[in-house]
Amino acid sequence: MTIGIAAAGHCAGTAILETLARIEAVAHGAVGGFISVAAMTAEEEIFRAEGQRGGARALLRSGVPRQLLAAPLAVLMSSGPDRPAPLSQFTPARAGVGLVTGHRFPNTRGVDGPPLSHTALQALENGQAPQDAVDKVLQHNPRADAGLIALSRSGEIGIGNAALVRRHGDLGQIVERGSGYSLAVLHNSIHPHAVLGQLARDLLVPRLAAPRARAPRSIEIVAGLPVTETASRSVVEVQDGKATAIRLATAFHGDACWSAGLGPDAEILSGGRLIGHARCDPFLLIEDGKLASIDGKSAFALLYDGASRQPAPCGAA
């Protein structure tokens, strides 16, 4: 029915979104619809992003606040399309306190009145450890149709399912606390359920635990740019944060209308200087030497990594 992901570590906002995008590409069931994301920055500000359809892949394409992508603490919840507004009800957060997500119905009211997720968040503010907060809420609400993940401002994680939810045969759960990072995932009705938790873990850890990595930056690419060939790696030339030209490594043999991917780890150049590598490989349609569309749109925010690090694996395009 849903998936909830929480993470603390380097660029946790980017990590959870890219991880869910990869899961959406291989899984089937209650995934790829609505998504609610909340993140807390190092300055303890809360940033949000959400969408009703298309999941993480659509959200990454439409644009996400840079502060959210770079945040060291982040949570999300996602499922099928068109859930009741406001979507923020699924990922409550409080600046300087923590964030809560879960799966199934963490927004349902508990025996004490407030939604379960809000009760867990209040427990964090009252000084309880995340695991204690989750355990207490679920023990008091054994018949709640919900699982919870609580993430504190220090990166501690608590996770659990109510007794009612533990009856489901398609549950998945994983929690890990490593050096400089922590993560937790809850899901059900998403298949293959037996391996999704481990897949999420394997995608999250290298992103969260990368001490030299930097938050992704973005440049705007719009239709109408000149597109030419190059014999080496594809290049996007930029000025003042906007692409000015594209050179593709793909041969097009003089065709007036052709299509191609941007290519693996395309170089981002500014004034002839390498400033980074593209994080994804969008679909380009070229007509008469000019960009007609990119991923079916007239404008696209291309994420890229700084030149000081090796290019990171591309997120879902």
C-alpha positions in Angstrom: 0.0 0.0 0.0 2.8 2.4 0.8 6.5 2.9 1.3 8.2 5.1 3.9 11.9 6.0 3.9 13.9 8.0 6.4 17.6 8.8 6.3 20.3 10.8 8.0 23.6 11.4 6.3 25.2 13.3 3.5 22.6 14.8 1.2 19.8 12.7 2.7 17.2 14.5 0.6 18.8 13.5 -2.6 19.5 10.0 -1.4 15.9 9.1 -0.5 14.5 10.6 -3.7 17.0 8.8 -6.0 16.5 5.6 -4.1 12.7 5.7 -4.5 13.1 6.6 -8.2 15.2 3.4 -8.7 12.6 1.3 -6.8 9.8 2.8 -8.9 11.7 1.6 -12.0 11.7 -2.1 -11.0 8.8 -2.6 -8.5 5.1 -2.9 -9.1 2.1 -2.3 -6.9 1.4 0.7 -4.6 4.2 2.9 -5.9 4.8 5.6 -8.4 1.8 7.8 -7.4 1.7 10.4 -4.6 4.9 11.4 -2.8 5.4 13.6 0.3 8.9 14.6 1.3 10.2 16.6 4.3 13.8 17.5 5.1 15.6 19.4 7.8 18.7 21.4 6.9 21.9 21.8 8.9 20.4 25.1 10.0 17.3 23.2 11.2 14.9 24.6 8.7 12.2 22.4 7.2 11.8 22.1 3.4 9.1 20.2 1.6 8.2 18.8 -1.8 5.2 16.8 -3.0 3.3 15.5 -5.9 0.1 13.4 -6.5 1.3 11.4 -9.6 4.5 10.0 -10.9 6.3 9.5 -7.6 10.0 10.4 -7.1 10.8 10.4 -10.8 8.2 13.0 -11.6 9.2 15.1 -8.6 12.9 15.1 -9.5 12.0 16.2 -13.0 9.7 19.0 -11.9 12.2 20.5 -9.6 13.0 20.1 -5.9 14.4 22.8 -3.6 18.1 22.7 -3.4 18.0 23.0 0.4 15.9 19.8 0.5 18.3 17.9 -1.8 21.3 18.9 0.4 19.6 18.3 3.8 21.2 15.8 6.1 17.9 14.6 7.5 15.0 13.6 5.3 11.9 11.4 5.1 9.3 10.5 2.5 6.1 8.5 2.1 4.8 7.4 -1.2 2.1 5.1 -2.7 -0.5 5.2 -5.5 -1.9 8.4 -7.0 -4.3 11.0 -5.7 -4.2 10.9 -1.9 -6.1 13.4 0.3 -4.6 16.8 0.8 -2.5 18.1 2.4 0.1 15.6 1.6 2.3 17.0 4.4 0.0 15.1 6.8 2.0 11.9 5.9 5.4 13.4 6.8 5.0 15.7 9.8 8.2 17.6 10.8 9.2 20.2 13.3 12.3 22.4 13.1 14.9 21.6 15.6 13.0 18.4 16.7 12.7 15.8 14.0 10.7 14.2 11.2 8.2 11.3 11.1 7.0 9.1 8.2 5.7 5.6 8.0 3.5 3.4 5.9 -0.2 2.5 5.5 -1.9 5.2 7.6 0.5 6.9 10.0 -1.8 10.0 9.8 -4.7 8.1 11.5 -5.9 9.3 14.9 -4.7 7.4 17.9 -6.5 6.6 21.1 -5.2 9.8 22.6 -6.7 11.9 19.8 -3.9 13.3 17.6 -2.6 11.4 14.6 -0.1 8.7 15.5 2.7 10.4 13.6 2.1 13.7 15.4 2.1 11.9 18.8 5.5 10.4 17.9 6.8 13.8 16.8 5.6 15.3 20.1 7.4 12.6 22.0 10.6 13.5 20.3 10.1 17.1 21.3 9.5 15.9 24.9 12.9 14.3 24.8 12.1 10.7 24.1 14.5 8.6 21.9 13.0 7.8 18.5 12.7 4.1 19.1 11.0 4.7 22.5 8.6 7.2 20.9 7.6 4.8 18.2 7.3 1.8 20.5 5.1 3.7 23.0 2.7 5.0 20.3 2.3 1.6 18.7 1.9 -0.2 22.0 -0.9 2.2 22.9 -2.5 1.6 19.4 -2.2 -2.1 18.6 -5.2 -2.0 16.2 -3.9 1.0 14.3 -3.4 0.3 10.6 0.0 2.0 10.5 3.8 1.7 10.8 6.0 4.5 11.9 9.5 5.8 11.4 10.8 8.6 13.6 14.0 10.5 12.9 15.4 12.9 15.5 17.5 16.0 14.8 20.6 14.1 15.8 19.9 11.3 13.2 18.6 8.7 15.5 15.9 6.4 14.1 13.0 4.5 15.5 10.9 2.1 13.5 8.0 -0.3 14.0 4.6 -1.6 12.9 1.4 -1.8 14.9 0.2 -5.3 15.9 -2.5 -5.2 13.3 -0.1 -4.4 10.5 2.3 -7.2 11.4 -0.4 -9.7 10.2 0.3 -8.7 6.6 2.3 -11.2 4.6 3.9 -8.7 2.2 5.7 -6.4 4.6 9.2 -5.2 4.2 11.4 -3.5 6.8 15.0 -2.5 7.2 16.9 -0.3 9.6 20.6 0.4 9.7 22.8 2.7 11.8 26.3 3.2 10.4 29.2 5.5 10.7 27.9 8.9 9.9 24.5 7.7 8.6 21.3 6.0 9.6 18.3 4.7 7.5 15.0 3.0 7.8 12.4 1.7 5.3 8.9 0.3 5.8 6.7 -1.0 2.9 3.9 -3.3 1.9 1.9 -4.1 -1.2 4.9 -3.3 -3.3 6.6 -6.2 -5.1 8.9 -8.1 -5.0 8.5 -7.3 -1.3 11.1 -9.7 0.0 14.0 -7.8 -1.6 12.9 -4.2 -1.7 14.2 -3.3 1.7 17.7 -4.6 0.9 17.6 -2.9 -2.4 16.8 0.4 -0.7 19.6 -0.1 1.8 22.1 -0.9 -0.9 21.1 2.3 -2.8 21.1 4.5 0.2 24.3 3.6 2.0 26.8 4.7 -0.6 25.0 8.0 -1.0 24.6 8.8 2.7 28.1 7.7 3.7 30.0 9.7 1.0 32.0 12.2 3.1 33.5 14.0 0.1 30.3 14.2 -1.9 28.6 17.5 -2.5 25.0 18.4 -3.0 23.9 18.2 -6.6 23.6 21.5 -8.5 21.3 22.1 -11.4 21.3 24.0 -14.7 18.3 24.9 -16.9 18.1 23.4 -20.4 15.5 24.8 -22.7 14.3 24.0 -26.2 16.0 25.8 -29.1 19.6 25.3 -28.0 22.1 24.4 -30.8 23.1 20.8 -30.8 26.3 19.5 -32.5 28.4 16.4 -32.5 31.7 15.8 -30.6 34.1 12.9 -30.9 34.5 12.6 -27.1 32.2 12.7 -24.1 29.0 14.7 -24.4 29.2 18.3 -23.2 26.7 20.9 -22.0 28.0 24.4 -22.1 26.6 26.8 -19.5 26.6 30.4 -18.6 24.9 32.0 -15.5 23.3 28.7 -14.6 21.7 28.1 -18.0 22.7 25.8 -20.9 23.9 27.6 -24.0 24.8 24.7 -26.2 25.0 20.9 -26.3 27.6 18.7 -28.0 26.7 15.0 -28.2 29.0 12.1 -28.5 26.3 10.2 -30.4 26.8 10.3 -34.2 23.7 11.5 -36.1 25.1 11.3 -39.7 23.5 14.5 -40.9 19.9 13.5 -40.1 17.6 16.6 -39.9 15.5 15.0 -37.1 17.0 12.5 -34.6 17.0 11.5 -31.0 19.6 10.6 -28.4 20.4 10.4 -24.8 22.6 13.0 -23.3 25.0 10.2 -22.5 26.9 8.8 -19.4 28.4 11.5 -17.2 28.1 14.3 -19.7 30.6 17.1 -18.9 29.3 20.5 -17.7 31.6 23.3 -19.0 31.5 27.0 -18.1 33.8 29.2 -20.1 35.7 26.1 -21.2 36.3 25.0 -17.6 34.9 21.7 -16.3 32.5 22.4 -13.4 30.8 19.0 -13.1 29.2 15.9 -14.6 25.5 15.3 -15.3 23.7 13.0 -12.9 21.2 11.7 -15.4 20.7 10.8 -19.1 17.6 12.6 -20.4 16.0 11.9 -23.8 16.8 14.6 -26.4 14.8 15.3 -29.6 16.8 17.3 -32.1 15.4 19.0 -35.2 17.5 20.9 -37.8 20.4 21.2 -35.4 18.4 22.5 -32.4 17.0 20.9 -29.3 13.3 20.4 -29.9 12.5 18.8 -26.5 14.2 17.2 -23.5 12.4 14.3 -21.8 9.3 15.4 -23.7 9.4 18.9 -22.2 10.5 22.4 -23.4 12.5 23.0 -20.2 14.4 20.7 -17.9 16.5 21.1 -14.7 19.6 19.0 -15.1 21.2 17.9 -11.9 25.0 17.7 -11.9 27.8 16.9 -9.5 30.8 19.2 -8.9 34.0 18.5 -10.7 35.8 17.7 -7.5 34.3 14.3 -7.1 33.7 11.3 -9.3 30.3 11.4 -11.0 27.7 9.8 -8.9 25.3 7.2 -10.3 22.5 8.8 -12.2 19.0 9.1 -10.7 15.9 8.0 -12.5 15.5 10.0 -15.7 
